[in-house]
């Protein structure tokens, strides 16, 4: 079930009403049922895949907690392998076999491994990682194993964040299923406002920019450098608004029900270094990789070469998490290289800036950092959005062509659409900047009732008119 | 059952009142957009507004899709025949919608003396969706337009009756902005001449890319409903006593070998024309079709090509006796 669908417009209020009508003891079971219904709206059979992950990790965590020595390690390793095997079978089997076949053919061997022809269950990587984090935290002794299977199943299945995160940690979410949530008017209005902001990002910005991006990236050979450049910048905002819009809706929907989910984005395009960008982008995944991959590998503790290796490995895995294709691996490696180069060159850059008399907070220095970061990130998005490394390279090579004619629009995205998309992005950045200094909600809250309602209603009407209501999926659903 | 406290009850009541307030505001905005769009005087909305206001009187009307819109210069036709001419071409429209536009024209305006219906190879096909349905939203109270749009989009009833819904889901080109701009007294510059839109564009290269993808040729779509719509258009003209000419205006010659069922489709159209007694003039062999400088893509003449074609058509009309004295004496 998509958030931007009529089904969800019926489902969500109904779930909220029933949830608060039920006695506390039955609410978790109801949430589990509602989450299962939500997930089964995509492909019903795949609830079994999720059920297997839940069953394995629930049982393993209890064993891990009570077992000692090698038995404990065996349960832990078994749980991780079993959970990852499910992910591998659905997401990576075809990628690895085709890569293997390609390498074997180079050696003159023509193997024909069996094919599985499985469709990737929606959000598999998300709930797999959420379940893994639970098992790892129990193994590390930082989380008690959950004894109630319904609570653990709801933790993995919780519908607001089931298919595209935020990837929650058990310490934050599990306990909330035990807490009593009373109907709170303040949470209701604040949650609905957050959802509206998410819908604005998704429908007004992301899906409108997608018109241009889909044209240009759908047929790169037919589009000029300026069109591809605009499409690349548009994609940077499309994916941000698509994904952070989803997170806003998830956080808002959970808030209406009385739950607090972690923040997943923090105005990432205002970052003035790629390292800062990754602390602001998809925070729940970045911190997952930091805590469970980068730090255990040694992090930045054992010298710059080790740090570079660890960063490249972590980002390559992050790329692979996004998609089972080489273009995602290259995207990850590129970002790893950015961050590693940022670390390696920091002292030298600081000396240069100091020689120029520009401190860390200097406007010029921050602007140069911001522009460089944005350009580097946009460059990496080319690999993310292209369907292959070869196509990404074609796009990059075409970026320098056709600047004499300066054709910016595409067939589906004319001047009006483009101007509107640009204005919407400006509005977004302004709102984020304003919100950092003073929350917009408090600005509106100070207004008298009628103008305040007029502003909110006007925004909802604008959302209805200016949004693209084609029921398009969120980009991150595919992961 | 919630709400369990007076504060909760008050919150829910406020939410309900806010929903009502939003609905009322939506009604107001919807009425404003509709009012604005119905008062636009330029472009496609201006042309349709004049048509439904009964201010589109013409001796010759040209119907069809974008090929009609950009191929037929009414000034040239008027000069050759002595009859005022009007182009009713609608961008991206299929035959069923072209018929609906003609019916709407006839509903509000005096019948013309001659209908020129432009064809293309897709004239016997019904599309899966209406192209740019936003251009028709202010006119869903027109029975012919509504029926045809509803036949393609079952949810068109909601576009018509639920405030703002049509603009939300069926107006990706944001025509609603034009309606609001008109309310504010703003009007776009006119791009049409008696409904005709000359496009002074050069060859775009789209065709070469298409030809590369369809190197082995392709089957042009056709379906029985599409055929029935063309037959219905011919029947409407016959029953209304309107002389009608079916015209296949020029296409760039290079596209013809790619259309594998071209001959069969043209034969079907010729059969329909013959059975209704309407002349079928095929300009796809015109020398204009050989010169790429007349086109901006394989299906559309540019302004210079359109001028040349309309003059060629006007000469043929004149030679065939389609002139004011004879047409005015037609019962």
Interface residues (C-beta under 8 A of the other chain):
Chain A: X17 X20 X21 X182 X183 X185 X188 X189 X211 X219 X221 X222 X414 X416 X417 X420 X453 X454 X456 X457 X458 X460 X461 X464 X465 X466 X467 X468 X469
Chain B: X1 X2 X3 X4 X7 X8 X10 X11 X12 X15 X18 X21 X22 X25 X26 X29 X164 X167 X168 X169 X172 X173 X174 X176 X177 X206 X209
